[in-house]
């Protein structure tokens, strides 16, 4: 159910606010629907009308943070003199935001991983490359080559972040991976074209510059400051 009236929007916001408080204090496993309804001041039936399961609550929080991040990023001028610099700066900033609340980051990643593709509308909002494209382009436009490479760079960022959450990589190693991955944005056109043509049967990456995976990218991390 999508809230349309002011009253519905207020109830929806109270639920998200209560869920965020629980997450920050105790983690995602502490969220129980009955307790969440009580904290938000809504009936359990009303809560389930808005959110069929706990994962929907987590995804809604992720979308809200994505939207918050988008407002901040689009109100700023991307920092950097090249596509590589701008994307590197943004991804490092995003990773630093994730580090500020590792528990929250882990909870969102787990929710995205568990969520079935049935919830594609929510997931696509979180995965959307709109922010990263805006940052990469600056005040100009991106070439077809850069649009093709961006999902690969984001995949490197996402994988490194998950390894950090798992304790396999240190924060410094993740930052190094980000910087190395962003170097791909400066590869010559003929090198990129040859490699992508060789990988054409692999449908994991869409040619329109969007990732086909359900894991989410950096956009959901809306703690940017």
C-alpha positions as CSV (number, residue, x, y, z in Angstrom):
1,X,0.0,0.0,0.0
2,X,1.4,3.4,-1.0
3,X,0.4,6.2,1.4
4,X,-1.4,9.0,-0.3
5,X,-3.2,11.0,2.3
6,X,-1.4,13.2,4.9
7,X,-2.6,10.9,7.7
8,X,-1.3,7.8,5.8
9,X,2.0,9.5,5.1
10,X,2.4,10.5,8.8
11,X,1.8,6.9,9.9
12,X,4.2,5.6,7.3
13,X,6.9,8.1,8.4
14,X,6.4,7.1,12.1
15,X,7.0,3.4,11.2
16,X,10.2,4.2,9.3
17,X,11.4,6.5,12.1
18,X,10.7,3.8,14.7
19,X,12.4,1.2,12.6
20,X,15.5,3.4,12.1
21,X,15.8,3.9,15.9
22,X,15.7,0.1,16.5
23,X,18.2,-0.5,13.7
24,X,20.7,2.0,15.1
25,X,20.4,0.8,18.6
26,X,20.0,-3.0,18.2
27,X,20.4,-4.1,14.6
28,X,17.9,-5.5,12.1
29,X,17.3,-8.8,14.0
30,X,15.8,-6.7,16.8
31,X,12.9,-5.5,14.6
32,X,9.7,-7.4,15.4
33,X,6.5,-6.3,13.6
34,X,4.3,-6.3,16.7
35,X,6.9,-4.2,18.6
36,X,7.4,-1.9,15.7
37,X,3.6,-1.3,15.4
38,X,3.5,-0.3,19.1
39,X,6.5,2.0,18.9
40,X,5.0,3.7,15.8
41,X,1.6,4.1,17.3
42,X,-0.2,2.1,14.6
43,X,-2.2,-1.1,14.7
44,X,-0.5,-4.4,13.6
45,X,-3.0,-4.7,10.7
46,X,-2.2,-1.2,9.5
47,X,1.5,-2.0,9.6
48,X,1.1,-5.1,7.5
49,X,-1.0,-3.1,5.0
50,X,2.0,-0.8,4.4
51,X,4.7,-3.5,4.9
52,X,3.9,-7.2,4.2
53,X,7.1,-8.2,6.0
54,X,10.1,-6.9,7.9
55,X,12.2,-6.9,4.7
56,X,9.7,-4.4,3.2
57,X,10.4,-2.1,6.1
58,X,14.1,-2.4,5.6
59,X,13.8,-1.8,1.9
60,X,11.6,1.2,2.5
61,X,14.2,2.6,4.8
62,X,16.9,2.0,2.1
63,X,14.8,3.8,-0.5
64,X,14.3,6.8,1.9
65,X,18.0,7.0,2.4
66,X,18.6,6.7,-1.4
67,X,16.2,9.7,-1.9
68,X,18.0,11.7,0.8
69,X,21.3,11.0,-0.8
70,X,19.9,12.0,-4.2
71,X,18.7,15.3,-2.9
72,X,22.1,16.1,-1.4
73,X,24.2,15.0,-4.4
74,X,22.0,16.7,-7.0
75,X,22.2,20.0,-5.0
76,X,26.0,19.9,-5.1
77,X,28.6,20.3,-7.8
78,X,30.5,17.0,-8.3
79,X,34.1,17.4,-7.1
80,X,36.9,16.4,-9.5
81,X,38.4,17.4,-12.9
82,X,37.7,14.1,-14.7
83,X,35.1,11.3,-14.7
84,X,37.6,9.1,-12.8
85,X,38.2,11.7,-10.1
86,X,34.5,12.5,-9.6
87,X,33.5,8.9,-9.4
88,X,36.4,8.1,-7.1
89,X,35.5,10.9,-4.8
90,X,31.9,9.9,-4.6
91,X,32.5,6.2,-4.0
92,X,35.1,7.0,-1.2
93,X,32.5,9.4,0.3
94,X,29.9,6.7,0.1
95,X,32.1,4.1,1.7
96,X,33.0,6.5,4.5
97,X,29.3,7.0,5.1
98,X,28.8,3.2,5.3
99,X,31.6,3.0,7.9
100,X,29.8,5.5,10.2
101,X,27.1,2.9,10.9
102,X,28.4,-0.5,10.0
103,X,25.5,-2.3,11.6
104,X,23.0,-0.3,9.5
105,X,25.0,-1.0,6.3
106,X,25.1,-4.7,7.0
107,X,21.3,-4.8,7.7
108,X,20.4,-3.2,4.4
109,X,22.8,-5.4,2.5
110,X,21.2,-8.5,4.1
111,X,17.7,-7.3,3.3
112,X,18.6,-6.7,-0.3
113,X,20.2,-10.1,-0.6
114,X,17.2,-11.9,0.9
115,X,14.6,-10.0,-1.2
116,X,13.2,-11.8,-4.1
117,X,13.1,-10.3,-7.5
118,X,9.3,-9.9,-7.1
119,X,10.1,-6.7,-5.3
120,X,11.8,-5.3,-8.4
121,X,10.2,-1.8,-8.2
122,X,11.8,-1.2,-4.8
123,X,15.1,-2.8,-5.7
124,X,15.5,-1.0,-9.0
125,X,15.0,2.3,-7.2
126,X,17.9,1.4,-4.9
127,X,20.1,0.1,-7.7
128,X,19.5,3.0,-10.0
129,X,22.6,4.5,-11.4
130,X,21.1,8.0,-11.6
131,X,23.3,9.4,-8.8
132,X,26.5,7.9,-10.0
133,X,25.8,9.0,-13.6
134,X,25.2,12.6,-12.4
135,X,28.4,12.6,-10.4
136,X,30.4,11.1,-13.3
137,X,29.1,13.5,-15.9
138,X,29.6,16.6,-13.9
139,X,28.4,19.4,-16.1
140,X,29.0,17.4,-19.3
141,X,27.9,14.1,-20.7
142,X,29.2,10.6,-20.6
143,X,30.4,8.6,-23.6
144,X,29.0,5.2,-24.4
145,X,32.3,3.7,-23.2
146,X,31.9,5.3,-19.8
147,X,28.3,4.2,-19.5
148,X,29.4,0.7,-20.1
149,X,32.3,0.8,-17.6
150,X,30.3,2.5,-14.8
151,X,28.4,-0.7,-13.8
152,X,31.7,-2.6,-13.6
153,X,33.2,0.0,-11.4
154,X,30.1,-0.1,-9.1
155,X,30.3,-3.9,-9.0
156,X,33.9,-3.6,-7.8
157,X,32.8,-1.1,-5.1
158,X,29.9,-3.3,-4.0
159,X,32.0,-6.5,-3.8
160,X,34.8,-4.8,-1.9
161,X,32.2,-3.3,0.6
162,X,30.7,-6.8,1.2
163,X,34.2,-8.2,1.8
164,X,34.7,-5.4,4.3
165,X,31.5,-6.2,6.1
166,X,32.5,-9.9,6.3
167,X,35.9,-8.9,7.8
168,X,37.8,-10.2,4.8
169,X,39.1,-6.7,3.7
170,X,40.2,-3.7,5.8
171,X,38.8,-0.2,5.1
172,X,42.1,0.8,3.6
173,X,42.0,-2.2,1.2
174,X,38.5,-1.2,0.1
175,X,39.6,2.3,-0.6
176,X,42.5,1.0,-2.7
177,X,40.0,-1.2,-4.6
178,X,37.8,1.8,-5.3
179,X,40.7,3.8,-6.6
180,X,42.0,1.0,-8.8
181,X,38.5,0.2,-10.1
182,X,37.9,3.8,-11.1
183,X,41.0,3.7,-13.2
184,X,38.9,1.6,-15.6
185,X,37.1,4.8,-16.6
186,X,40.2,6.0,-18.3
187,X,40.9,2.9,-20.4
188,X,41.1,3.6,-24.2
189,X,37.9,3.1,-26.2
190,X,39.3,0.3,-28.3
191,X,40.4,-1.7,-25.2
192,X,36.9,-1.3,-23.5
193,X,35.1,-2.2,-26.7
194,X,37.2,-5.3,-27.3
195,X,36.7,-6.6,-23.8
196,X,33.0,-5.9,-23.7
197,X,32.4,-7.5,-27.1
198,X,34.3,-10.6,-25.9
199,X,32.0,-10.7,-22.9
200,X,28.8,-10.0,-24.9
201,X,27.1,-13.4,-24.0
202,X,27.3,-12.4,-20.3
203,X,24.0,-10.7,-19.6
204,X,24.9,-9.7,-16.1
205,X,25.6,-6.2,-17.3
206,X,23.0,-4.3,-19.4
207,X,24.2,-2.2,-22.3
208,X,22.2,0.7,-21.1
209,X,24.5,1.1,-18.2
210,X,22.4,-0.5,-15.5
211,X,23.3,-3.5,-13.4
212,X,21.1,-6.6,-13.6
213,X,22.0,-7.9,-10.1
214,X,19.7,-7.6,-7.1
215,X,22.4,-6.7,-4.7
216,X,22.1,-2.9,-4.8
217,X,24.8,-0.4,-5.4
218,X,26.1,2.6,-3.5
219,X,23.1,4.6,-4.0
220,X,21.2,3.3,-1.0
221,X,23.8,4.7,1.3
222,X,22.3,8.0,2.0
223,X,24.3,9.1,5.0
224,X,26.4,11.4,2.9
225,X,27.5,14.6,4.6
